């Protein structure tokens, strides 16, 4: 189950980010911001994540394709 994999840290091709991953938003309204993944939201058509902005400006829902993982 996708939610179980997310919370247990099991990444896959269909689940590129998991709980507490540090990411950079590379597109959209918050492009360039650093963030931490805090929840997953999936639908039949796309995978999105709820991320908390590193600058304390709040949270946003971002498409998986608009994120890049920081190392």
N, C-alpha and C positions, 0 to 999 in steps of 0.2 A: 504494500500500500504506500502511496506517495507520501502521505503525512508521516507515517512511521519512518520511512527512509530519511525524510527531512530532519526530524527531531533526533534521529540516531546517527546522523552524520554520514549517511551512505550516498555519496554522489554517483551520478550516472549520466549517460548521454541525455536522458529525458529530465534529469534533475541536476543541473550544473552547480547550484548553490544550496548550502544547508545552513541551519541555524548558527548564528554568530559569525558567519563569513564576513570578512571586510571586503567591501567592493567600492568601485568608482562608477558613478552614473555617467554613461558616455553619450547619452542622447536625451532629448526632451527638456522639459522645463527646468529640471535640476541638474543639467549636464555639468560635469566637472566636480560635483560634490562627492566627498567621501561619505560612506555610510556603512551600517552594519545590518545584515539580513536578520529580521526578527520574526517573520511569518511567511507562509506560502499561501498563495491563492491560485487555484487552477480552475479552468473551465474546459469545456470541450474544444475550444478553439485556441486558447493561449495560456501560458504559464506566467504568472506575475508574482512578485514578491513585495511584502511590506518591508520597507527599510527605514531605519532611524538615521537621520542625518548626523554626521559627526560634529557639525558646528552648533548643534543644539537647536536648530531651526524647526524641528518637528519630524514628522514621518511622511512618507509618500509611497504610493503603489507604483511599481516600476516593472515593465516587461523584462523578462529574463534576457531578451536580446539586447536590452539597453544597459546591461551591467557587465563589468569586467572585474574578475577577482584580483585582489591585491595579494602579493606574495610576501 
